[in-house]
Amino acid sequence: MPDRYAVFGNPISHSKSPLIHAAFARQTGADLQYEALLAPLDGFAAAVDAFRASGGRGANVTVPFKLEAFRYANDLTERAQRAQAVNTLKFDGARVLGDNTDGVGLVRDITQNFGFAIAGKDVLLMGAGGAARGVLLPLLACQPASLTIANRTPQKAIDLAQHFAAVGAVRASDYAGLAGDRYDLIINATSSSLNDALPPLPPRLFVPGALAYDMMYGKGLTPFLAFAEANHAQTLADGLGMLVEQAAEAFYEWRGVRPETRPVIEMLRKS
């Protein structure tokens, strides 16, 4: 019997995770079955319980269940504790290890796939919700020169900066407070691209050679990336590579083998 894994979400039919993990399995010779499972909005824990009882070895978790997965796990990695959200579960008897691989996926995409060094750079992270919370620890581990969180509601950015103050220096701001600033790397972790909207960014935020990264993928040139292009960012990136890289980290935790990600990213781009 192949080892069973799954991704839980609601909705879930759009998920690319089964394609990604099937590619990883072929690449590494793993005998596994990976499926997308729709969990009821009020029944995440019961759905995961049933999956574990049927022999499930691990699971990915997507919206809207990352906070519930955080509560479901009885053992947490440091990055899951800091993020207070879980997107990867590993089952070992009664032990349920919860991890958050989003941040390491983002950092690997930026540093390895785009060849952009975060160390010593000035970084702006747009948004103070779950997506931003999930990537702050790995970003700070890269030792940027500065890291600023900007949000429409500045108090949320202040709270998030205080939550990570023990890890590294983080500044909080509203968007108007960014006027006059310049950044090497700007990351859009807001939901604005889902709505074809753009946060109220002041102009001239990008230094020469800057990278603009939108965590959204599959929507072409989002309003944020169009803004970045018009303001002379050198490199534009969407979140498809982050999706594959965070999946590779989960696969490594489950299987002890790190798959090659570039061929999978290229496959998804072509499709």
N, C-alpha and C positions, 0 to 999 in steps of 0.2 A: 504494500500500500504506500502511495506517495505521502510525504509529509504535507500537512494541510496548513495553509496560511490564507489570510483574507484581509480585505479592507472594509471597514464599517463606516457608513455615512448615511446621510439623508438630505438630499438625493445622492445617488451613487452611480447611476447608469452611465454618467459621462466620464467616470474615472479611467485614467490611463494606467493605473497601477497594475492591473492584470497583464497588460501588454509589456510593461517594464519588467516585471518579475518573471514573466515567461521568457523574456530575452535573457535575463540574468541566469535563469535556470539552464537554458540551452548552452550558454557560454561557459558555465562552470560544471556542467554535467550533473546538476542536482536533480533528484527525483522528487518533485514537489508539485502540489496543486495549489493554485492561488485564485481566489474568486472575490468578486465584489458583492458584499452583503448589505442589503437595506435593513437598517435597524429602525424600529418604531421610535418616534421622537420621545416617547415616554417609556422606552423599553431597551435602552442600550445595555445595561448590566445583564439583563436576562438573555439578550441575544448573544453576548460574549460568553456567558455561562454555558449556554447551549453549544456554542462552537467549541469551547474547551472540552465539554463532556463528550463531544463527538471525535475528539483527537486532535483538535487544533493546536498547533505549536507556537503560533505568534500571529499578531495582527497589526495592521496599520489603522489609524483612526483619522478621519477627516471631519469637516464641519457637519453638524454642530456639536460633536461629541468630545472634543479634546479636553474640556474641563471635566467632563464625566469620567473620561479615561484616567485623568490625573487622580480623581477620587477612587477609582476602581483599583488601581495598582496598590500593592502593599510594600513595594520597594521601589525607590526612585533614584535615578541618576542625578548628579548635581545640576546638569542643564535642565532636567525636567523640574527639579525643585525651584530653580531660579525662574523658569518660564511659567511655572504653575499651570502647565498644560502638557499633555502627553499625546504624541502621534504614533508611538510605537510601543507595542506590548509584546513581552516574551513570557511564555508560560513554562514553568518548570515545577510540576506538582502543584503544591499549594502556593508557591511563590509566583507573583505576577510582577515582573520588572517593567516599570514605565520609563520611557525615555522621550526626549524631544530631539529629533534629528533635523529639524528645519534649519536651525542656525548653521550647523556644520555643512549642510547642503548648500546654503547660500554662500558661505565662505569658500568652499571648494570650487563652486562654479566661478566665482569672481577671481580667485587667486590662481586656479589651475587651468580652467577652460578659457578664461579671458586674459590670463597672465598679468593680472593687476595686483600689485603688492599693496595691502591695506596698512601695513606697518608704517608709522610716521606720517600718515595722510590725515587730512581733515575730512571727517565723515558726517553727513547729515542723514538722519533716519526720519522719514516722514511717517507719522502715525504713532499712536500710543496704545493700540489695542493688542489683541492676542498675537497677531503676526509679528509686530515689533518686539513684544515681550519674548517671543520664542527665539529671536536671533541675536539679542543683545550680548549674551554671555560669550558666544563664539566670536562676535565682532570685537569685543573688548579684549579677548585673548590674543587678537592679532596686534595689539598695542598701537592703535592709531594715535596720531598726535592729538586729536580731539574728536569727540563724538557728541553731536547735538541731536536731541529729539525735538521735533517740531510737531505741534498738534493744534487743531482748531480750538480745542478746549485746553488751555495751557496747564490747568491744574492736573489733568491726566498725565501730561508729559512730566510735570514736577514729581508726581507720585512715582512714576516709573523710574525716573532718574534717581530718586531716593532709594528705591528698592534695589538698584544696582550700584549704589554708591560704594559699597564695600569691595566691589570688583574692580572698578576703575572710575575715572573722572567722567561724568556725563553731565552735559548742560541741557536744560529744558528751555523751550521758547514757544511762542506762538509764531505764526507765519510772518506777521508784520515785523517782528523782532529780528528777522533774518536779513533785513535790508542792510546792505553793505558787507555782508559776509561772503566768503568765497570757499568752495568745497572741491576736493578732488574726487569724492565719491558721494553721490546722492542716491538713496534707496527709497523707493516708494513702497511702504508697507501699509498704505491706506487701502480702503475699498473703492476709491474714487474711479479707478479704471473700469470697474464693473459697471459703473453708471455713465461712462464716457465723460467724466468730469475731471477737473484739475483743481487741486488745492490752490489757494491764493498765494502763489510763490512770487516774490519780487524778482526782477530780472537780474541778469549778470551774476548768477550764483556759481557758475562753473569756472574753475581755473583751466588754463590750457592743459590738454591731455586728460580731462576729467572723464569719468565713467558714470553714466546714468543707468540705474537698474530698477526696473519695474517688476515686482513679484508676480504680477499678472502675466499670463501667457495665453497664446491662441487668439489674441485680438488685434494682431498687427501692431501698427504704430499707435500706441495709446496716447491720450492727451498729454500725459506727463512726458513720454518719449518725444512727442512732437515739440513740446516746449523745450526739452533738452537739446534737440536738434537745432531749433531756431536760436538757442542761446549758446551754440558752439561747443556742446559736449563732444568729445572725440569719439567715444564708444557708447552705443546704445545696446541694452541687453534686456531681454524679458526673462520670466521665471521658469522657462522650460528646463533649463539646465539644473536649477535648484530642485525642481521636482524629481529629476532623475538622480541627482546626487544624494538627496535625503533618502530616497528609496534604496540606494546602494549602501548607505550607512545602516539602514534597518536590516538589509540582507546580510551584511557582514555580522551584525549582532546575532542574527538567527543562525547563520550557517558557518561563521568563522572564515569565510572566503570573501574577498573584496572584488566585485566584478568590475570590468572595464565599462566606463560610462559613455565615453565619446561615441562609440558605435550606436548605442541606444538613443542618445540625443539626436544623432544624424538620422536614424530611422524615423523617429517621431517628427522631426522637421519635414522630412520628405512626405510623410503621410498626412 
